[in-house]
């Protein structure tokens, strides 16, 4: 398995390939013990959210990388994919604005990968 930064770059690239919007990486390691990084992205519809997850899982399977678990479905507005050190959050726009993880973790460093 690649190290966390390599996996973050891969995840971000895969999401951007499928037109995820406003992809942000936060280093939350100093602010929570649930993960070191949050990767947050917006899908423009439930179908798009499901397509993003499918694309991620298919491409990662080719690299023998599997998430620990997945929560949520495309129609739920928020899908969470847990890679232990990295948690990917795929939101529909209104849910991303409602939960506003970037504000909750505003002291976290944004990584430009």
QUIGI-V930381 format. One record per backbone hydrogen bond with DSSP energy under -0.5 kcal/mol. NH is the residue of the N-H (numbers start at 1). CO is the residue of the C=O. Records with the same first field share a line. If there is no record, write none. Layout:
# QUIGI-V930381
NH = CO + CO
This chain:
# QUIGI-V930381
7 = 3
8 = 4
9 = 5
10 = 6
11 = 7
12 = 8
13 = 9
14 = 10
15 = 11
16 = 12
17 = 13
18 = 14
19 = 16
20 = 15
21 = 42
24 = 40
25 = 111
26 = 38
27 = 109
28 = 26 + 36
29 = 36
31 = 28
32 = 28
36 = 85
37 = 85
38 = 26
39 = 87
40 = 24 + 38
41 = 89
42 = 21
43 = 91
49 = 45
50 = 46
51 = 47
52 = 48
53 = 49
54 = 50
55 = 51
56 = 52
57 = 53
58 = 54
59 = 55
60 = 56
61 = 57
62 = 58
63 = 59 + 60
64 = 61
65 = 60
68 = 82
69 = 82
71 = 80
76 = 73
77 = 73 + 74
78 = 73
79 = 90
80 = 71
81 = 88
82 = 69 + 80
83 = 81 + 86
85 = 83
87 = 37
88 = 81 + 86
89 = 39 + 87
90 = 79 + 88
91 = 41 + 89
92 = 77
93 = 43
95 = 92
96 = 92
97 = 93
98 = 94
99 = 95
100 = 96
103 = 100
104 = 100
105 = 101
106 = 103
108 = 105
109 = 27
111 = 25
113 = 111
